[in-house]
Amino acid sequence: MEVARAIEVLERSGALAKAQVAGIKRWFADYLIWMTTSKNGIDERDAKNNHGSCWVMQVAAFAQLTGDQQLLAYCRDRFKTVLVPNQIAVDGSLPEELRRTKPYGYSLFNLEALATLCQILSTPQDDLWSFQTAGWSRNEERDGIHDAIH
């Protein structure tokens, strides 16, 4: 994912020839087809933990590089309808990560992936940093955290 993000910077700087950039974007577009259609890709997409988040993060980064607006919209929707409601508990914890062998590290890793998604996918019309699922309110969130602490 970091390579795709770096290519965007290198392209803007003019450090790569247009033909090089076109070839790299073609490679990532082909890789996106594999990620979204292969059994391995689909299995990772459907994972209930950080694997699912990282799949969306990679697809979002590669779609941004290749200009694939349809996949960007898909990732934005998946963030809101699958990742957040199924991975983040009302108290803010990540239950699937807490069940793993290194819950602290996996929770941080998944949180980083989710934050990266907010950075990549947020638009002026759709700010994922402030996204809340239906039924959540700041009070419910605060009360859940308050109850967990006490």
C-alpha positions in Angstrom: 0.0 0.0 0.0 2.8 2.4 0.8 4.3 1.9 -2.7 1.1 3.0 -4.3 0.9 6.1 -2.1 4.6 6.9 -2.9 3.9 6.6 -6.6 1.3 9.4 -6.3 4.0 11.6 -4.8 6.6 10.6 -7.3 4.1 11.3 -10.2 3.3 14.8 -8.8 7.0 15.6 -8.5 7.7 14.6 -12.1 10.4 12.1 -10.9 8.9 9.4 -13.0 8.4 9.4 -16.8 4.8 9.3 -17.9 5.3 5.9 -19.5 6.7 4.6 -16.2 3.7 5.9 -14.3 1.3 4.4 -16.8 2.9 1.0 -16.5 2.8 1.1 -12.7 -0.8 2.1 -12.7 -1.6 -0.7 -15.2 0.1 -3.2 -12.9 -2.0 -1.9 -9.9 -5.2 -2.0 -11.9 -4.5 -5.7 -12.8 -3.7 -6.4 -9.2 -7.0 -4.9 -8.2 -8.8 -7.3 -10.5 -7.0 -10.2 -8.8 -7.8 -8.8 -5.3 -11.5 -8.4 -6.0 -12.1 -11.6 -7.9 -9.7 -14.3 -6.7 -10.6 -16.7 -3.9 -7.6 -15.5 -1.8 -8.7 -11.8 -2.3 -12.3 -12.5 -1.5 -11.4 -14.5 1.6 -9.3 -11.6 2.9 -12.1 -9.1 2.1 -14.5 -11.2 4.1 -12.3 -11.6 7.1 -13.9 -10.3 10.3 -10.7 -8.8 11.7 -7.8 -6.6 10.6 -7.4 -8.7 7.5 -10.7 -7.4 6.2 -9.7 -3.8 7.1 -6.3 -4.2 5.4 -8.0 -5.5 2.3 -10.2 -2.4 2.1 -7.2 -0.2 2.9 -5.1 -1.7 0.1 -8.0 -1.7 -2.4 -8.7 2.0 -1.6 -5.0 3.0 -2.0 -4.7 1.1 -5.3 -8.0 2.4 -6.6 -6.9 6.0 -5.7 -3.7 5.5 -7.6 -5.5 4.1 -10.6 -8.4 6.5 -10.5 -11.0 3.8 -10.0 -13.9 5.8 -8.6 -16.2 2.8 -8.5 -13.8 0.8 -6.2 -13.3 3.9 -4.1 -17.1 4.2 -3.6 -17.2 0.5 -2.8 -14.5 0.9 -0.2 -16.3 3.9 1.3 -19.5 1.9 1.6 -17.8 -1.1 3.0 -16.1 1.0 5.7 -19.5 2.3 6.8 -21.6 -0.8 6.3 -19.2 -3.7 7.2 -16.0 -2.6 8.9 -17.2 -0.1 11.5 -20.5 -1.7 12.5 -19.0 -5.2 12.7 -15.6 -4.5 14.1 -16.0 -1.6 16.5 -18.0 -2.2 19.7 -20.0 0.6 21.2 -17.3 1.0 23.9 -14.7 1.6 21.1 -13.0 -1.8 21.4 -12.2 -4.1 18.6 -13.6 -7.5 19.9 -12.1 -9.6 17.1 -8.7 -8.3 17.8 -9.1 -8.7 21.5 -9.7 -12.5 21.0 -6.3 -12.9 19.3 -2.9 -13.8 20.7 -1.6 -10.3 20.9 -4.7 -8.2 21.4 -3.0 -4.8 22.0 -0.8 -5.0 18.9 -3.6 -6.3 16.7 -6.0 -3.6 18.0 -3.4 -0.9 17.2 -2.7 -2.4 13.8 -6.4 -2.5 12.9 -7.0 1.0 14.2 -4.1 2.2 12.0 -5.8 0.6 9.0 -9.2 2.1 9.8 -7.6 5.6 10.3 -5.7 5.2 7.0 -9.1 4.4 5.3 -10.5 7.6 6.8 -7.6 9.5 5.3 -7.8 8.0 1.9 -11.6 7.8 1.5 -12.9 11.0 3.2 -14.3 13.6 0.9 -15.7 17.1 1.7 -19.1 15.5 1.3 -18.4 12.3 3.2 -16.1 12.8 6.2 -15.4 9.3 7.5 -13.5 10.7 10.5 -16.9 11.8 11.9 -18.9 8.8 10.7 -21.2 7.2 13.2 -23.4 4.1 12.7 -27.1 4.5 13.0 -28.2 4.2 16.6 -24.9 5.4 18.0 -24.8 8.8 19.7 -22.0 10.5 21.6 -23.8 9.9 24.8 -24.1 6.1 24.2 -20.4 6.1 23.3 -19.5 8.0 26.4 -21.7 5.9 28.6 -20.3 2.7 27.1 -16.7 3.9 27.8 -17.8 5.2 31.3 -19.3 1.8 32.1 -16.2 -0.1 30.9 -13.9 2.0 33.1 -16.0 1.8 36.2 
